């Protein structure tokens, strides 16, 4: 999401519509802050007083979760009046179990951060509104002083003279802006205050917007947790789809073929007592069906765990390259076979390269592919596997999420599968080529 910073909305000038929206933002914050501060005080004081009881914990948890609604309100104000949208934090996920649910409610970081925002901004809003309004009033008063100064009451000085209007008095010396010329001079300090009012108001709203982004937006940890939950759900759905497809293949294909073979063998046994030629024909058909069923079973088993992986990932990738219809140059680092890869990681790496080679054969119109596998140590000291698949095809490969029937959804599924184990997939594929796919994977599931 591209966030428009308040400081980038142009220069702060008194006649700027953005500055007046910011002043309106201060008004809106001023109207909300007494209620928000009261809510914060109630949540803390009532929760603390009832903390020793289970009911009190539920009250505190409810008030903390309720602060999420306040955060949504303030984010909408920032987006609509300041042009500074704040990303929505992940939704609250209620865990199973009474005590776990109660603990999640009372320790919800998003709710507590919203309460902190309402507490911190209360004095800031009061100061910002008062200063901004005083500067605006003084500026507007100076600009219009020429009109209304005549209606001010007279003052009698020590020398008996009477004056009215704006005055500066220092002991026996005094100065009154009570002539047309002096009234005209008051326009200049009025302009000065107005030109100070605009950046002053913008400075306060910039500070409030920064607090909103820091306290009302998602934290890096919460984004990571939400992403892991999404990836886990995607991985579970992918596994369920594969199991259903496997069940369908076994039921509709191999099982039906084996039933047919059993029937043919039964008919052959009955025919042995009579026509031996017909029996031989039935046995031949059964033999052919048996070989076809075995081939299907091998394909299904290979889909569950490729036999080539038993000899190591390097050998499996070379086997994939040899089977490809497009010439493949396979470059395997000697350290790859020395890695202790989890079977799940090996399978993901194998199927990722297999799918990418299939995509090249179908869509790329390439004449040459390079597949390389290396290992490296990341900044945390963990060993990681890196796969690189590049071709000299027409390019234009892209990840198109959730668009059935459109090219690129295969890459989206592949990215989801890789991300589910904390891996990454990068694509460089300009129109006209070449295309390069960069995949990094952990060596073990424990690294997650």
Order of alpha helices (4+ residues) and beta strands (2+ residues): alpha-alpha-alpha-alpha-beta-beta-beta-beta-alpha-alpha-alpha-alpha-alpha-beta-alpha-beta-beta-alpha-beta-beta
